[in-house]
Amino acid sequence: MNLKLFFAAFFLATGLTFFSAQESYNTLVFKGNQQFDKENYETSSSKYMEAVQLNDKEFMGHYNLGNSLYKRKMFDEAKAEFEKAEKLSTNLPDKSAALYNLGNTYMQQENSKKAAEYYKQALKQDPYNESIRKNYEIAMLKEKEKEQQKKQKDDSSGGDGDENKDRNKGQD
C-alpha cells in the first residue's frame, strides 16, 4: 500500500513540475510579448531567452526572440533564431513566417540573393501572401541591379585598358 502511495506522489510531483515549467515558459513568452509591444526590445529579448532556456523545442520562443533581436539590429543572432524556429515549425503559417523573416534579415544585410531564396521558400508555403511576394520582387530587382552594376563596372574597367592600348599603338 505504501508503494502505491509513493508512486502516486512521485507522478503527481513530476506532473506538477512539468506543468509549472510549461507555465513558466508561457509566462515568459507572454511577458516578452508585453515588452516587445512597448518597444522594449532588450527586455523582451531577455524574457524570450529565458523561455528558450526552459524549453528550446518550441517554435514561439525562438521566433519571438528572433523578432526582438532583429529590432535590435542584431541580424546574425536573429537569423540563428529564425533558422531554429523554421526547423521547429509544425504548420505552414509558422514555417512561412520564419522563412519570411529570414529573408528580411538577409535584406537588412544587403544579401538580396539569399533573401530572394528565403522569400521564394516562404511563398511556396503561403503562395497568396502579398507581403512575401512584394519582398521577393524587391529582392530580385536589387539582385538584378547588383548584376548590372557589376557588369557596367567590368565593362568600363576592361574597355579603358583596350582603348589605351590602341592609342599607344598609333603613337609608335
Secondary structure, DSSP 4 states (H G I P E B T S, - for coil): -HHHHHHHHHHHHHHHHHHHHHHHHHHHHHHHHHHHHTT-HHHHHHHHHHHHHH-TT-HHHHHHHHHHHHHTT-HHHHHHHHHHHHHH--SHHHHHHHHHHHHHHHHHTT-HHHHHHHHHHHHHHSTT-HHHHHHHHHHHHHHHHHHHHHHHHHHHHHHHHHHHHHHHHHH-
